[in-house]
């Protein structure tokens, strides 16, 4: 199976790390999906990918994900350490 990248944008973070957010098409069947890939740059500046997540190409699903991420990020009642402790306890 081959994938054709239709659109891509990047979020740089940390030391030589990035997230790639892209819209891809599966060849030859033509299905389109969204992809979030995590990667890093080598010393030579080449991109290396570590992990990825495929998301259905559906506006409602994307809007729900954005809403939930915003809610998690904007929750100022718990510090990062508190949030990590709560996740580990579950």
Secondary structure, 3 states (H helix, E strand, C coil): CEEEEEEEEEEEECCCEEEEEEEEEEECCCCEEEEEEEEEECCCCCEEEEEEEEEECCHHHHHHHHHHHHHHHHCCCCCHHHHHHHHHHC
